[in-house]
Amino acid sequence: MAQVVLPNDANPLGNILGGKVMHLIDIAGAIAAHRHARSHVVTASVDSLDFLHPVRVGQIILLRAFVTRAFHTSMEVEVNVYLEDYIKGERRQTSSAFLTYVAVDEAGKPVPVPPLLPRTGDERRRYREASERRRRRLALAARAHRRYFEKENQHPGGPNDRREP
């Protein structure tokens, strides 16, 4: 995916807004997931995202997305972001992220996705690494969800409020 950064995409310093980059990452990742699953997909998670270099107005932002692994109904997608200064002839990576998408039917219910068949050595390495990232991601999510639900159940008037009326 390629797009010229225009003034309406930028902050007062002339750099593309971080939220705009995140939006483009989600779109590029979803396209890769749609193509693999041949179904609708929803974003389930985004791993951490760092912005290494600003992309300035007038430069081109390039996004490359590919499925690294397919699980039962979910897929991990890697998205790499680059800036291209066509005047200077420079291209460099500005960020990357791993996203998880879930394939869904028309009613929004998860559906199985086809297996991913890695062919190159690099694809096989990414495939193996995806399993470990998924394990860490699920463990972090479980801890976060426990905290959210504990807080929800601890405030006054919540389901576990045992005070006398």
DSSP file (Angstrom, degrees, kcal/mol; ACC not computed):
  #  RESIDUE AA STRUCTURE BP1 BP2  ACC     N-H-->O    O-->H-N    N-H-->O    O-->H-N    TCO  KAPPA ALPHA  PHI   PSI    X-CA   Y-CA   Z-CA
    1    1 A M              0   0    0      0, 0.0    62,-2.7     0, 0.0     2,-0.4   0.000 360.0 360.0 360.0 137.0    0.0    0.0    0.0
    2    2 A A  E     +A   62   0A   0     60,-0.2     2,-0.3     2,-0.0    60,-0.2  -0.990 360.0 168.8-135.7 144.4    1.4    3.4   -0.8
    3    3 A Q  E     -A   61   0A   0     58,-1.7    58,-3.1    -2,-0.4     2,-0.4  -0.980  32.9-121.5-153.9 139.5    0.0    6.9   -0.1
    4    4 A V  E     -A   60   0A   0     -2,-0.3     2,-0.6    56,-0.2    56,-0.2  -0.676  33.6-121.5 -79.2 135.3    1.4   10.4   -0.3
    5    5 A V        -     0   0    0     54,-2.9    53,-3.0    -2,-0.4    54,-0.1  -0.702  35.2-167.2 -80.2 119.8    1.3   12.2    3.0
    6    6 A L    >   -     0   0    0     -2,-0.6     3,-2.3    51,-0.2     4,-0.3  -0.642  35.2-101.7-105.6 162.9   -0.8   15.3    2.6
    7    7 A P  G >  S+     0   0    0      0, 0.0     3,-1.6     0, 0.0     7,-0.1   0.826 120.0  59.7 -55.1 -34.2   -1.1   18.3    5.0
    8    8 A N  G 3  S+     0   0    0      1,-0.3    -3,-0.0     8,-0.0     8,-0.0   0.614 102.6  54.8 -72.3  -8.6   -4.5   17.1    6.3
    9    9 A D  G <  S+     0   0    0     -3,-2.3     8,-2.8     2,-0.1    -1,-0.3   0.422 100.8  85.1 -94.0  -1.9   -2.7   13.9    7.5
   10   10 A A  B <   -F   16   0B   0     -3,-1.6     6,-0.2    -4,-0.3    46,-0.1  -0.613  69.6-128.5-113.1 160.2   -0.1   15.9    9.5
   11   11 A N    >   -     0   0    0      4,-2.7     3,-2.2    -2,-0.2    -1,-0.1  -0.317  53.2 -83.9 -85.7 178.5    0.5   17.5   12.9
   12   12 A P  T 3  S+     0   0    0      0, 0.0    -1,-0.0     0, 0.0    -2,-0.0   0.698 129.3  60.5 -61.6 -17.7    1.7   21.1   13.2
   13   13 A L  T 3  S-     0   0    0      2,-0.2     3,-0.1     3,-0.0    -3,-0.0   0.512 119.0-109.0 -85.8  -4.4    5.3   20.0   12.7
   14   14 A G  S <  S+     0   0    0     -3,-2.2    43,-2.2     1,-0.3     2,-0.3   0.635  77.6 127.8  87.5  14.1    4.5   18.5    9.3
   15   15 A N  B     -G   56   0C   0     41,-0.2    -4,-2.7     1,-0.1    -1,-0.3  -0.799  69.2 -97.3-102.9 146.6    4.8   14.9   10.3
   16   16 A I  B     -F   10   0B   0     39,-3.1    -6,-0.3    -2,-0.3    39,-0.2  -0.335  48.1-103.5 -58.8 140.3    2.1   12.3    9.6
   17   17 A L     >  -     0   0    0     -8,-2.8     4,-1.9     1,-0.1     3,-0.3  -0.399  19.6-130.1 -65.4 139.7   -0.2   11.8   12.7
   18   18 A G  H  > S+     0   0    0      1,-0.2     4,-2.5     2,-0.2     5,-0.2   0.873 109.7  55.4 -58.4 -38.4    0.5    8.6   14.7
   19   19 A G  H  > S+     0   0    0      1,-0.2     4,-2.2     2,-0.2    -1,-0.2   0.850 105.2  52.2 -64.4 -34.1   -3.2    7.8   14.6
   20   20 A K  H  > S+     0   0    0     -3,-0.3     4,-2.4     2,-0.2    -1,-0.2   0.904 109.1  49.7 -67.6 -40.9   -3.2    8.0   10.8
   21   21 A V  H  X S+     0   0    0     -4,-1.9     4,-2.6     2,-0.2    -2,-0.2   0.930 110.9  49.5 -62.3 -44.4   -0.2    5.6   10.7
   22   22 A M  H  X S+     0   0    0     -4,-2.5     4,-2.3     1,-0.2    -2,-0.2   0.902 109.9  51.8 -61.1 -40.2   -2.1    3.2   13.0
   23   23 A H  H  X S+     0   0    0     -4,-2.2     4,-2.1     1,-0.2    -1,-0.2   0.928 111.4  46.2 -60.7 -46.1   -5.2    3.5   10.7
   24   24 A L  H  X S+     0   0    0     -4,-2.4     4,-2.9     1,-0.2     5,-0.2   0.879 110.3  53.8 -66.5 -37.4   -3.1    2.7    7.6
   25   25 A I  H  X S+     0   0    0     -4,-2.6     4,-2.7     1,-0.2     5,-0.2   0.925 109.3  48.7 -60.7 -44.0   -1.4   -0.3    9.4
   26   26 A D  H  X S+     0   0    0     -4,-2.3     4,-2.4     2,-0.2    -2,-0.2   0.897 112.6  47.9 -64.8 -39.9   -4.8   -1.7   10.3
   27   27 A I  H  X S+     0   0    0     -4,-2.1     4,-2.3     2,-0.2    -2,-0.2   0.954 113.6  46.0 -65.4 -49.1   -6.1   -1.3    6.8
   28   28 A A  H  X S+     0   0    0     -4,-2.9     4,-1.9     1,-0.2    -2,-0.2   0.913 115.1  47.8 -61.1 -42.5   -3.0   -2.9    5.2
   29   29 A G  H  X S+     0   0    0     -4,-2.7     4,-2.4    -5,-0.2    -1,-0.2   0.907 110.4  51.5 -64.1 -41.7   -3.1   -5.8    7.8
   30   30 A A  H  X S+     0   0    0     -4,-2.4     4,-3.3    -5,-0.2     5,-0.2   0.883 106.5  54.3 -64.1 -37.9   -6.8   -6.4    7.2
   31   31 A I  H  X S+     0   0    0     -4,-2.3     4,-2.5     2,-0.2    -1,-0.2   0.934 109.8  47.1 -61.8 -44.8   -6.3   -6.6    3.4
   32   32 A A  H  X S+     0   0    0     -4,-1.9     4,-2.0     1,-0.2    -2,-0.2   0.921 114.9  46.6 -61.8 -42.9   -3.6   -9.3    3.9
   33   33 A A  H  X S+     0   0    0     -4,-2.4     4,-3.0     2,-0.2     5,-0.3   0.910 111.2  51.5 -66.5 -42.3   -5.9  -11.2    6.3
   34   34 A H  H  X>S+     0   0    0     -4,-3.3     4,-2.8     1,-0.2     5,-0.5   0.935 110.2  49.8 -57.6 -46.9   -9.0  -10.8    4.0
   35   35 A R  H  <5S+     0   0    0     -4,-2.5    -1,-0.2    -5,-0.2    -2,-0.2   0.893 115.2  42.6 -62.4 -40.5   -7.0  -12.2    1.1
   36   36 A H  H  <5S+     0   0    0     -4,-2.0    -2,-0.2    -5,-0.2    -1,-0.2   0.954 123.8  34.8 -70.8 -48.5   -5.8  -15.2    3.1
   37   37 A A  H  <5S-     0   0    0     -4,-3.0    -2,-0.2     2,-0.2    -3,-0.2   0.731  90.4-143.5 -79.7 -22.4   -9.0  -16.0    4.9
   38   38 A R  T  <5S+     0   0    0     -4,-2.8     2,-0.3    -5,-0.3    -3,-0.2   0.906  71.2  83.7  54.0  43.5  -11.3  -15.1    1.9
   39   39 A S  S   <S-     0   0    0     -5,-0.5    -1,-0.3    -6,-0.2    -2,-0.2  -0.936  92.6 -69.9-155.1 175.5  -13.8  -13.7    4.5
   40   40 A H  E     -B  104   0A   0     64,-0.8    64,-2.5    -2,-0.3     2,-0.3  -0.421  51.2-163.0 -66.7 151.7  -14.5  -10.7    6.6
   41   41 A V  E     -B  103   0A   0     62,-0.3     2,-0.4    -2,-0.1    62,-0.2  -0.972  11.3-155.1-136.6 154.0  -12.1  -10.1    9.4
   42   42 A V  E     -B  102   0A   0     60,-2.1    60,-2.5    -2,-0.3     2,-0.4  -0.958  29.2-109.9-124.9 148.3  -12.1   -8.1   12.6
   43   43 A T  E     +B  101   0A   0     -2,-0.4    58,-0.3    58,-0.2     3,-0.1  -0.643  34.2 174.6 -77.7 125.7   -9.0   -6.7   14.4
   44   44 A A  E     -     0   0A   0     56,-3.5     2,-0.3    -2,-0.4    57,-0.2   0.773  61.7 -11.2-100.7 -35.6   -8.5   -8.5   17.7
   45   45 A S  E     -B  100   0A   0     55,-1.4    55,-2.5     2,-0.0     2,-0.4  -0.994  46.4-150.0-161.5 159.1   -5.2   -7.0   18.9
   46   46 A V  E     -B   99   0A   0     -2,-0.3    53,-0.2    53,-0.2     3,-0.1  -0.995  23.2-137.8-132.1 126.8   -2.2   -4.9   17.9
   47   47 A D        -     0   0    0     51,-3.1    53,-0.0    -2,-0.4    -2,-0.0  -0.181  52.0 -55.3 -72.9 176.9    1.2   -5.4   19.5
   48   48 A S        -     0   0    0     49,-0.1     2,-0.4     1,-0.1    50,-0.3  -0.092  54.3-153.7 -56.4 152.7    3.3   -2.5   20.6
   49   49 A L        -     0   0    0     -3,-0.1     2,-0.4    48,-0.1    48,-0.1  -0.990   9.5-171.5-135.6 123.3    4.1    0.2   18.0
   50   50 A D        -     0   0    0     46,-0.5     2,-0.7    -2,-0.4    46,-0.4  -0.901  18.2-141.4-114.3 145.2    7.1    2.4   18.0
   51   51 A F        +     0   0    0     -2,-0.4    44,-0.2     1,-0.2    43,-0.0  -0.904  23.6 173.5-107.1 105.7    7.6    5.4   15.6
   52   52 A L        +     0   0    0     42,-3.1    -1,-0.2    -2,-0.7    43,-0.1   0.853  66.5  14.5 -83.9 -37.1   11.3    5.4   14.7
   53   53 A H  S    S-     0   0    0     41,-0.5    -1,-0.2    39,-0.1     2,-0.1  -0.996  80.1-114.1-139.5 142.0   11.4    8.1   12.1
   54   54 A P        -     0   0    0      0, 0.0     2,-0.6     0, 0.0    29,-0.0  -0.454  19.3-140.6 -73.2 149.4    8.8   10.8   11.1
   55   55 A V        -     0   0    0    -39,-0.2   -39,-3.1    -2,-0.1     2,-0.2  -0.966  26.6-147.4-108.6 121.8    7.1   10.7    7.7
   56   56 A R  B >   -G   15   0C   0     -2,-0.6     3,-2.3   -41,-0.2   -51,-0.3  -0.474  25.4 -84.0 -94.3 158.0    6.8   14.2    6.4
   57   57 A V  T 3  S+     0   0    0    -43,-2.2   -51,-0.2     1,-0.3    -1,-0.1  -0.342 118.3  28.3 -54.4 134.8    4.2   15.9    4.3
   58   58 A G  T 3  S+     0   0    0    -53,-3.0    -1,-0.3     1,-0.4     2,-0.1   0.127  98.5 107.2  94.7 -19.5    5.1   15.2    0.6
   59   59 A Q  S <  S-     0   0    0     -3,-2.3   -54,-2.9    26,-0.1     2,-0.4  -0.436  72.3-114.3 -84.5 166.6    6.8   11.9    1.4
   60   60 A I  E     -AC   4  84A   0     24,-2.8    24,-2.7   -56,-0.2     2,-0.5  -0.851  18.3-148.8-101.7 135.3    5.3    8.6    0.5
   61   61 A I  E     -AC   3  83A   0    -58,-3.1   -58,-1.7    -2,-0.4     2,-0.4  -0.921  16.1-165.6-102.7 126.6    4.3    6.1    3.2
   62   62 A L  E     -AC   2  82A   0     20,-2.8    20,-2.8    -2,-0.5     2,-0.4  -0.914   4.2-168.0-113.7 137.2    4.6    2.5    2.2
   63   63 A L  E     - C   0  81A   0    -62,-2.7     2,-0.5    -2,-0.4    18,-0.2  -0.992   3.9-169.8-127.8 131.7    3.1   -0.4    4.0
   64   64 A R  E     - C   0  80A   0     16,-2.5    16,-2.7    -2,-0.4     2,-0.4  -0.983  12.1-178.9-121.6 123.0    3.9   -4.1    3.4
   65   65 A A  E     + C   0  79A   0     -2,-0.5     2,-0.3    14,-0.2    14,-0.2  -0.945   6.7 165.7-125.2 141.3    1.7   -6.6    5.1
   66   66 A F  E     - C   0  78A   0     12,-2.0    12,-2.6    -2,-0.4     2,-0.4  -0.987  39.4-108.4-153.3 146.9    1.8  -10.4    5.2
   67   67 A V  E     - C   0  77A   0     -2,-0.3    10,-0.3    10,-0.2     3,-0.1  -0.591  27.2-175.4 -73.4 127.7    0.2  -13.2    7.2
   68   68 A T  E     -     0   0A   0      8,-2.6     2,-0.3    -2,-0.4    62,-0.2   0.735  67.6  -3.4 -96.1 -28.0    2.9  -14.9    9.3
   69   69 A R  E     - C   0  76A   0      7,-1.3     7,-2.6    61,-0.1     2,-0.5  -0.952  55.9-145.7-163.4 144.0    0.7  -17.6   10.7
   70   70 A A  E     - C   0  75A   0     -2,-0.3    46,-0.3     5,-0.2     5,-0.2  -0.947  19.5-179.5-111.1 133.9   -2.9  -18.9   10.6
   71   71 A F        -     0   0    0      3,-3.4    42,-0.3    -2,-0.5    -1,-0.1   0.070  54.4 -62.0-105.3-141.2   -4.4  -20.5   13.7
   72   72 A H  S    S-     0   0    0     40,-0.1    41,-2.4     1,-0.1     3,-0.0   0.988 122.5 -14.1 -76.3 -61.1   -8.0  -21.8   13.9
   73   73 A T  S    S+     0   0    0     39,-0.3    30,-2.8    37,-0.0    38,-0.3   0.406 127.4  70.7-118.6  -2.5  -10.0  -18.7   13.3
   74   74 A S  E     - D   0 102A   0     28,-0.2    -3,-3.4    39,-0.1     2,-0.3  -0.757  56.8-161.0-117.8 163.2   -7.3  -16.1   13.8
   75   75 A M  E     -CD  70 101A   0     26,-2.4    26,-2.4    -2,-0.3     2,-0.5  -0.995  15.3-136.3-139.1 142.8   -4.3  -14.9   11.9
   76   76 A E  E     -CD  69 100A   0     -7,-2.6    -8,-2.6    -2,-0.3    -7,-1.3  -0.875  24.6-168.4 -96.4 134.7   -1.2  -13.0   12.8
   77   77 A V  E     -CD  67  99A   0     22,-2.9    22,-2.7    -2,-0.5     2,-0.5  -0.986  11.1-149.6-124.9 131.6   -0.2  -10.3   10.3
   78   78 A E  E     -CD  66  98A   0    -12,-2.6   -12,-2.0    -2,-0.4     2,-0.5  -0.863  13.2-169.4 -98.4 132.5    3.1   -8.4   10.2
   79   79 A V  E     -CD  65  97A   0     18,-2.8    18,-2.1    -2,-0.5     2,-0.4  -0.986   2.0-166.5-124.4 123.4    2.9   -4.9    8.8
   80   80 A N  E     -CD  64  96A   0    -16,-2.7   -16,-2.5    -2,-0.5     2,-0.4  -0.905   8.1-153.4-108.6 137.7    6.1   -3.0    8.1
   81   81 A V  E     +CD  63  95A   0     14,-3.2    13,-2.9    -2,-0.4    14,-1.4  -0.917  14.5 179.4-116.0 135.5    6.0    0.8    7.4
   82   82 A Y  E     -CD  62  93A   0    -20,-2.8   -20,-2.8    -2,-0.4     2,-0.4  -0.929  20.8-139.0-130.3 153.2    8.5    2.7    5.3
   83   83 A L  E     -CD  61  92A   0      9,-2.7     9,-1.9    -2,-0.3     2,-0.5  -0.907  15.6-161.6-106.6 145.1    8.9    6.3    4.3
   84   84 A E  E     -CD  60  91A   0    -24,-2.7   -24,-2.8    -2,-0.4     2,-0.9  -0.980   8.5-165.7-127.5 120.6   10.0    7.1    0.7
   85   85 A D  E  >> - D   0  90A   0      5,-2.7     4,-1.9    -2,-0.5     5,-1.6  -0.872   6.6-173.1-100.7  99.6   11.4   10.4   -0.1
   86   86 A Y  T  45S+     0   0    0     -2,-0.9    -1,-0.2     1,-0.2   -27,-0.1   0.716  81.0  57.4 -71.8 -19.1   11.3   10.3   -3.9
   87   87 A I  T  45S+     0   0    0      1,-0.2    -1,-0.2    -3,-0.1    -2,-0.0   0.933 118.1  31.2 -72.1 -47.5   13.2   13.6   -4.2
   88   88 A K  T  45S-     0   0    0      2,-0.1    -2,-0.2    -3,-0.0    -1,-0.2   0.621 105.8-126.0 -84.5 -14.3   16.2   12.3   -2.3
   89   89 A G  T  <5 +     0   0    0     -4,-1.9     2,-0.3     1,-0.3    -3,-0.2   0.812  61.5 142.3  71.9  29.7   15.7    8.7   -3.5
   90   90 A E  E   < + D   0  85A   0     -5,-1.6    -5,-2.7     2,-0.0     2,-0.4  -0.804  28.9 179.9-107.4 146.1   15.7    7.4    0.1
   91   91 A R  E     + D   0  84A   0     -2,-0.3     2,-0.3    -7,-0.2    -7,-0.2  -0.987  10.8 163.2-139.7 132.6   13.6    4.7    1.7
   92   92 A R  E     - D   0  83A   0     -9,-1.9    -9,-2.7    -2,-0.4     2,-0.2  -0.998  40.3-103.0-149.8 152.2   13.7    3.6    5.3
   93   93 A Q  E     + D   0  82A   0     -2,-0.3   -11,-0.3   -11,-0.2     3,-0.1  -0.521  30.8 177.6 -74.4 135.7   11.6    1.7    7.8
   94   94 A T  E     -     0   0A   0    -13,-2.9   -42,-3.1     1,-0.4   -41,-0.5   0.677  60.7 -21.8-110.1 -26.6    9.7    3.8   10.2
   95   95 A S  E     - D   0  81A   0    -14,-1.4   -14,-3.2   -44,-0.2    -1,-0.4  -0.982  49.4-157.8-169.3 171.4    7.8    1.2   12.2
   96   96 A S  E     - D   0  80A   0    -46,-0.4   -46,-0.5    -2,-0.3     2,-0.3  -0.975   9.9-176.9-157.0 158.7    6.3   -2.3   12.3
   97   97 A A  E     - D   0  79A   0    -18,-2.1   -18,-2.8    -2,-0.3     2,-0.5  -0.991  22.7-133.4-155.2 154.7    3.6   -4.1   14.2
   98   98 A F  E     - D   0  78A   0     -2,-0.3   -51,-3.1   -50,-0.3     2,-0.3  -0.961  28.7-173.0-109.8 131.7    2.0   -7.5   14.6
   99   99 A L  E     -BD  46  77A   0    -22,-2.7   -22,-2.9    -2,-0.5     2,-0.5  -0.904  16.4-141.6-122.9 151.9   -1.8   -7.6   14.5
  100  100 A T  E     -BD  45  76A   0    -55,-2.5   -56,-3.5    -2,-0.3   -55,-1.4  -0.964  18.9-173.5-114.2 129.2   -4.2  -10.4   15.1
  101  101 A Y  E     -BD  43  75A   0    -26,-2.4   -26,-2.4    -2,-0.5     2,-0.5  -0.920  12.4-148.8-118.7 146.5   -7.3  -10.7   13.0
  102  102 A V  E     -BD  42  74A   0    -60,-2.5   -60,-2.1    -2,-0.4     2,-0.3  -0.964  17.9-129.7-114.6 130.5  -10.2  -13.0   13.4
  103  103 A A  E     -B   41   0A   0    -30,-2.8     8,-2.2    -2,-0.5     2,-0.3  -0.613  33.5-177.3 -77.6 135.7  -12.2  -14.3   10.4
  104  104 A V  E     -BE  40 110A   0    -64,-2.5   -64,-0.8    -2,-0.3     2,-0.1  -0.934  21.7-127.2-134.5 156.7  -15.9  -13.9   10.8
  105  105 A D    >   -     0   0    0      4,-2.3     3,-2.0    -2,-0.3     6,-0.0  -0.221  51.1 -79.3 -87.7-173.6  -19.1  -14.7    8.9
  106  106 A E  T 3  S+     0   0    0      1,-0.3    -1,-0.0     2,-0.1   -67,-0.0   0.758 132.8  52.3 -60.5 -25.9  -21.8  -12.2    8.0
  107  107 A A  T 3  S-     0   0    0      2,-0.1    -1,-0.3     3,-0.0     0, 0.0   0.432 120.6-107.4 -90.7   0.4  -23.3  -12.5   11.5
  108  108 A G  S <  S+     0   0    0     -3,-2.0    -2,-0.1     1,-0.3     3,-0.0   0.595  72.7 141.3  85.7  10.8  -19.9  -11.7   13.1
  109  109 A K        -     0   0    0      1,-0.1    -4,-2.3     0, 0.0    -1,-0.3  -0.706  59.3-103.1 -88.1 136.3  -19.3  -15.3   14.3
  110  110 A P  B     -E  104   0A   0      0, 0.0    -6,-0.3     0, 0.0    -1,-0.1  -0.260  39.9-168.1 -58.1 141.5  -15.7  -16.6   14.1
  111  111 A V        -     0   0    0     -8,-2.2    -8,-0.3   -38,-0.3   -72,-0.0  -0.951  28.3 -93.6-130.1 151.1  -15.0  -19.0   11.2
  112  112 A P        -     0   0    0      0, 0.0   -39,-0.3     0, 0.0   -40,-0.1  -0.262  36.6-145.0 -62.6 149.9  -12.0  -21.3   10.5
  113  113 A V        -     0   0    0    -41,-2.4   -76,-0.1   -42,-0.3   -39,-0.1  -0.839  24.6 -98.5-112.7 153.8   -9.2  -19.9    8.2
  114  114 A P        -     0   0    0      0, 0.0    -1,-0.1     0, 0.0   -76,-0.0  -0.330  47.7 -98.1 -65.5 152.3   -7.2  -21.9    5.8
  115  115 A P        -     0   0    0      0, 0.0     2,-0.5     0, 0.0   -44,-0.1  -0.326  32.7-122.5 -66.7 154.7   -3.7  -23.1    7.0
  116  116 A L        -     0   0    0    -46,-0.3   -46,-0.1    -3,-0.1   -48,-0.0  -0.869  18.1-155.3 -98.0 132.3   -0.7  -21.0    6.0
  117  117 A L        -     0   0    0     -2,-0.5     2,-0.1   -48,-0.1     7,-0.1  -0.836   9.6-152.7-111.0  94.2    2.0  -23.0    4.1
  118  118 A P        +     0   0    0      0, 0.0   -50,-0.0     0, 0.0     3,-0.0  -0.429  18.0 175.3 -68.3 138.6    5.3  -21.3    4.6
  119  119 A R        +     0   0    0     -2,-0.1     2,-0.1     0, 0.0     0, 0.0   0.797  53.1  58.0-111.9 -46.3    7.7  -21.9    1.8
  120  120 A T  S  > S-     0   0    0      1,-0.1     4,-2.3     4,-0.0     5,-0.2  -0.375  86.3-110.7 -87.0 166.7   10.9  -19.9    2.3
  121  121 A G  H  > S+     0   0    0      1,-0.2     4,-2.2     2,-0.2     5,-0.1   0.887 120.5  51.5 -60.9 -39.7   13.3  -20.1    5.2
  122  122 A D  H  > S+     0   0    0      2,-0.2     4,-2.5     1,-0.2    -1,-0.2   0.902 109.4  49.5 -64.8 -42.0   12.2  -16.6    6.3
  123  123 A E  H  > S+     0   0    0      2,-0.2     4,-2.3     1,-0.2    -2,-0.2   0.896 110.8  50.3 -64.0 -39.8    8.5  -17.6    6.1
  124  124 A R  H  X S+     0   0    0     -4,-2.3     4,-2.3     2,-0.2    -2,-0.2   0.895 110.5  49.8 -66.1 -39.6    9.2  -20.7    8.2
  125  125 A R  H  X S+     0   0    0     -4,-2.2     4,-2.6     2,-0.2    -2,-0.2   0.941 112.5  46.4 -63.5 -47.4   11.1  -18.6   10.8
  126  126 A R  H  X S+     0   0    0     -4,-2.5     4,-2.0     1,-0.2    -2,-0.2   0.887 110.4  54.6 -61.5 -38.7    8.3  -16.1   11.1
  127  127 A Y  H  X S+     0   0    0     -4,-2.3     4,-0.9     2,-0.2    -1,-0.2   0.931 111.0  44.3 -60.2 -47.8    5.8  -19.0   11.3
  128  128 A R  H >X S+     0   0    0     -4,-2.3     4,-0.9     1,-0.2     3,-0.8   0.927 113.4  50.3 -63.3 -45.9    7.7  -20.5   14.3
  129  129 A E  H 3X S+     0   0    0     -4,-2.6     4,-2.2     1,-0.2    -1,-0.2   0.808 100.1  65.9 -64.1 -30.3    8.1  -17.1   16.0
  130  130 A A  H 3X S+     0   0    0     -4,-2.0     4,-2.4     1,-0.2    -1,-0.2   0.853  95.5  57.3 -61.7 -34.8    4.4  -16.3   15.6
  131  131 A S  H <X S+     0   0    0     -4,-0.9     4,-2.0    -3,-0.8    -1,-0.2   0.914 108.3  45.4 -63.9 -43.0    3.5  -19.2   18.0
  132  132 A E  H  X S+     0   0    0     -4,-0.9     4,-2.3     2,-0.2     5,-0.2   0.905 112.3  51.2 -67.9 -41.7    5.6  -17.7   20.8
  133  133 A R  H  X S+     0   0    0     -4,-2.2     4,-2.7     1,-0.2    -2,-0.2   0.903 109.7  51.2 -60.8 -39.9    4.2  -14.2   20.2
  134  134 A R  H  X S+     0   0    0     -4,-2.4     4,-2.8     2,-0.2     5,-0.2   0.913 107.9  51.7 -64.1 -42.3    0.7  -15.7   20.4
  135  135 A R  H  X S+     0   0    0     -4,-2.0     4,-2.0     1,-0.2    -2,-0.2   0.938 113.9  43.4 -59.6 -47.6    1.5  -17.4   23.6
  136  136 A R  H  X S+     0   0    0     -4,-2.3     4,-2.5     2,-0.2    -2,-0.2   0.905 113.4  52.4 -63.9 -41.7    2.8  -14.2   25.2
  137  137 A R  H  X S+     0   0    0     -4,-2.7     4,-2.4     1,-0.2    -2,-0.2   0.915 110.4  47.0 -61.3 -45.3   -0.1  -12.1   23.7
  138  138 A L  H  X S+     0   0    0     -4,-2.8     4,-2.3     2,-0.2    -1,-0.2   0.881 111.7  50.8 -66.8 -38.0   -2.7  -14.5   25.2
  139  139 A A  H  X S+     0   0    0     -4,-2.0     4,-2.0    -5,-0.2    -2,-0.2   0.922 112.2  47.0 -65.4 -43.5   -1.1  -14.5   28.6
  140  140 A L  H  X S+     0   0    0     -4,-2.5     4,-2.5     1,-0.2    -2,-0.2   0.910 112.2  50.5 -62.7 -42.6   -1.0  -10.7   28.7
  141  141 A A  H  X S+     0   0    0     -4,-2.4     4,-2.8     1,-0.2     5,-0.2   0.902 108.2  52.2 -63.8 -40.8   -4.6  -10.5   27.5
  142  142 A A  H  X S+     0   0    0     -4,-2.3     4,-2.1     2,-0.2    -1,-0.2   0.918 111.6  46.5 -62.6 -43.0   -5.7  -12.9   30.3
  143  143 A R  H  X S+     0   0    0     -4,-2.0     4,-2.0     2,-0.2    -2,-0.2   0.925 113.8  48.2 -64.5 -43.5   -4.0  -10.8   32.9
  144  144 A A  H  X S+     0   0    0     -4,-2.5     4,-2.5     1,-0.2    -2,-0.2   0.917 110.9  50.5 -63.5 -43.5   -5.4   -7.6   31.6
  145  145 A H  H  X S+     0   0    0     -4,-2.8     4,-2.5     1,-0.2     5,-0.2   0.887 108.3  52.8 -64.2 -38.6   -8.9   -9.0   31.4
  146  146 A R  H  X S+     0   0    0     -4,-2.1     4,-2.5    -5,-0.2    -1,-0.2   0.931 110.4  48.3 -60.8 -44.2   -8.7  -10.2   35.0
  147  147 A R  H  X S+     0   0    0     -4,-2.0     4,-2.4     2,-0.2     5,-0.2   0.918 111.6  49.7 -62.3 -43.7   -7.7   -6.7   36.1
  148  148 A Y  H  X S+     0   0    0     -4,-2.5     4,-2.3     1,-0.2    -1,-0.2   0.933 114.4  43.8 -61.5 -46.0  -10.5   -5.1   34.1
  149  149 A F  H  X S+     0   0    0     -4,-2.5     4,-2.0     2,-0.2    -1,-0.2   0.848 111.5  53.7 -72.4 -32.9  -13.1   -7.4   35.5
  150  150 A E  H  X S+     0   0    0     -4,-2.5     4,-0.7    -5,-0.2    -1,-0.2   0.939 111.8  45.5 -63.6 -45.7  -11.8   -7.2   39.1
  151  151 A K  H >X S+     0   0    0     -4,-2.4     4,-1.0     1,-0.2     3,-0.9   0.913 111.6  52.6 -61.8 -43.0  -12.0   -3.4   38.9
  152  152 A E  H 3< S+     0   0    0     -4,-2.3     3,-0.3     1,-0.3    -1,-0.2   0.873 113.1  44.2 -61.3 -37.5  -15.5   -3.6   37.4
  153  153 A N  H 3< S+     0   0    0     -4,-2.0     7,-0.6     1,-0.2    -1,-0.3   0.521 109.3  58.1 -86.7  -5.5  -16.6   -5.8   40.2
  154  154 A Q  H << S+     0   0    0     -3,-0.9    -1,-0.2    -4,-0.7    -2,-0.2   0.623  80.7  95.9-100.7 -14.1  -15.0   -3.8   43.0
  155  155 A H  S >< S-     0   0    0     -4,-1.0     3,-2.4    -3,-0.3     5,-0.2  -0.454  90.7 -82.8 -80.6 154.0  -16.6   -0.4   42.6
  156  156 A P  T 3  S+     0   0    0      0, 0.0    -1,-0.1     0, 0.0    -2,-0.1  -0.203 117.9  21.6 -53.9 135.3  -19.7    0.6   44.7
  157  157 A G  T 3  S+     0   0    0      1,-0.3    -2,-0.1    -3,-0.1    -3,-0.1   0.368  94.8 131.1  88.7  -4.6  -22.9   -0.7   43.2
  158  158 A G  S X  S-     0   0    0     -3,-2.4     3,-1.9     1,-0.1    -1,-0.3  -0.167  78.5 -91.3 -73.6 173.8  -21.1   -3.5   41.3
  159  159 A P  T 3  S+     0   0    0      0, 0.0    -6,-0.1     0, 0.0    -1,-0.1   0.761 126.9  46.5 -59.5 -26.2  -22.2   -7.1   41.3
  160  160 A N  T 3  S+     0   0    0     -7,-0.6     2,-0.7    -5,-0.2    -7,-0.1   0.222  75.9 128.8-102.6  15.3  -19.8   -7.9   44.3
  161  161 A D    <   +     0   0    0     -3,-1.9    -7,-0.1     1,-0.2    -6,-0.0  -0.608  30.5 177.5 -73.2 112.1  -20.8   -4.8   46.4
  162  162 A R        +     0   0    0     -2,-0.7    -1,-0.2     2,-0.1     2,-0.1   0.208  31.9 126.6-104.6  13.9  -21.6   -6.4   49.8
  163  163 A R        -     0   0    0      1,-0.1    -2,-0.0     2,-0.1    -6,-0.0  -0.377  68.2-104.0 -70.8 151.9  -22.4   -3.2   51.7
  164  164 A E              0   0    0      1,-0.1    -1,-0.1    -2,-0.1    -2,-0.1  -0.525 360.0 360.0 -72.3 141.0  -25.7   -2.9   53.6
  165  165 A P              0   0    0      0, 0.0    -1,-0.1     0, 0.0    -2,-0.1   0.505 360.0 360.0 -70.7 360.0  -28.2   -0.7   51.8
